[in-house]
């Protein structure tokens, strides 16, 4: 069954922080949402990738996501290579989302901004009729078992999402729209705190990670800031490259004066 919305991010817990409330809201409206994490978090200061897999599954449940998968791209080394684009393009064809959420294309962490460009280019590749990403990946893998060569009826049809939007929370850029998550805020916070190895108070990495109360305060402040821009209590920021299309001037939300 195809997804309505697929959020793609570099690390487990990125989606929770940047657009978790939005995914929850869409799932509450009956839409099928999914999360693709490009890495498994093996470079994290705290916890193993196994811990993070369990925590990611808990967080997905809290957000009402129907689908979640982590690729095997090395943590801290997300690169926009042909092979990585094929991996993401395969997932786009498999899940067939109408909307893809990507990270914004500027930022502090190279994995984040690289995921933005990699994700966009993978969406493009996924729509090329003459490209079979799975077959191209198999050709790259020298150790591949013979049986995998014949993809036969499992070949996935080309697919391109209708819409790509960028989650901008990690970067100081003015969003083009915000999503009201006032009613989803507490569950968004719970999905972040589901990463217990990362966000519970502990000795390891305590100079790197904020204490539990501080996390709540930060997540709340950010959501309130973007909420204020939209005239609501809590919101998450997004940017779209396209212009907005308006049918009725009287129905445009957000007060001017
Ligand atoms: Zn991250």
Boltz pocket constraint, residues with backbone or C-beta under 6 A from the ligand:
constraints:
  - pocket:
      binder: B
      contacts: [[A, 10], [A, 11], [A, 12], [A, 14], [A, 109], [A, 112]]
      max_distance: 6.0
